[in-house]
Amino acid sequence: QAQLVESGGDLVQPGGSLRLSCAGSGFYFPSYVMSWYRQAPGKERELVARISTFGSITDYADSVKGRFTVSRDDDKKTAYLQMNSLKPEDTAVYYCNAKAYVDYWGQGTQVTVSS
């Protein structure tokens, strides 16, 4: 069965960096658009970043442009989200999504930015 597993969430100080990973299994990873979403307490889930198949196109929320970078390694069936210059408002549960004609979601990983 299809599965996405996120990792890399942690507590980090403002200005710090984290790298999230999303490992896929049970489906043909290269055919799926990979996205990262986040959901802060009391807020709706929002799209953070997205990368097309073959990694040729990336898309970012305005709030993270210039600070976050999405990438993928299809050989490893893994997507990444490099997060730099983290701010307290980046605190959220981060979810990985794989989308083709069906959607798969990971269980989420907590990112907390606080001094």
Secondary structure in CASP SS format (residue, H / E / C, confidence):
PFRMAT SS
TARGET T0000
AUTHOR 0000-0000-0000
METHOD secondary structure of the structure
MODEL  1
Q C 1.00
A C 1.00
Q E 1.00
L E 1.00
V E 1.00
E E 1.00
S E 1.00
G C 1.00
G C 1.00
D C 1.00
L E 1.00
V E 1.00
Q C 1.00
P C 1.00
G C 1.00
G C 1.00
S C 1.00
L E 1.00
R E 1.00
L E 1.00
S E 1.00
C E 1.00
A E 1.00
G E 1.00
S E 1.00
G C 1.00
F C 1.00
Y C 1.00
F H 1.00
P H 1.00
S H 1.00
Y C 1.00
V E 1.00
M E 1.00
S E 1.00
W E 1.00
Y E 1.00
R E 1.00
Q E 1.00
A C 1.00
P C 1.00
G C 1.00
K C 1.00
E C 1.00
R C 1.00
E E 1.00
L E 1.00
V E 1.00
A E 1.00
R E 1.00
I E 1.00
S C 1.00
T H 1.00
F H 1.00
G H 1.00
S C 1.00
I C 1.00
T E 1.00
D E 1.00
Y E 1.00
A C 1.00
D C 1.00
S C 1.00
V C 1.00
K C 1.00
G C 1.00
R C 1.00
F E 1.00
T E 1.00
V E 1.00
S E 1.00
R E 1.00
D E 1.00
D C 1.00
D C 1.00
K C 1.00
K C 1.00
T E 1.00
A E 1.00
Y E 1.00
L E 1.00
Q E 1.00
M E 1.00
N C 1.00
S C 1.00
L C 1.00
K C 1.00
P H 1.00
E H 1.00
D H 1.00
T C 1.00
A E 1.00
V E 1.00
Y E 1.00
Y E 1.00
C E 1.00
N E 1.00
A E 1.00
K E 1.00
A C 1.00
Y C 1.00
V C 1.00
D E 1.00
Y E 1.00
W E 1.00
G C 1.00
Q C 1.00
G C 1.00
T E 1.00
Q E 1.00
V E 1.00
T E 1.00
V E 1.00
S C 1.00
S C 1.00
END
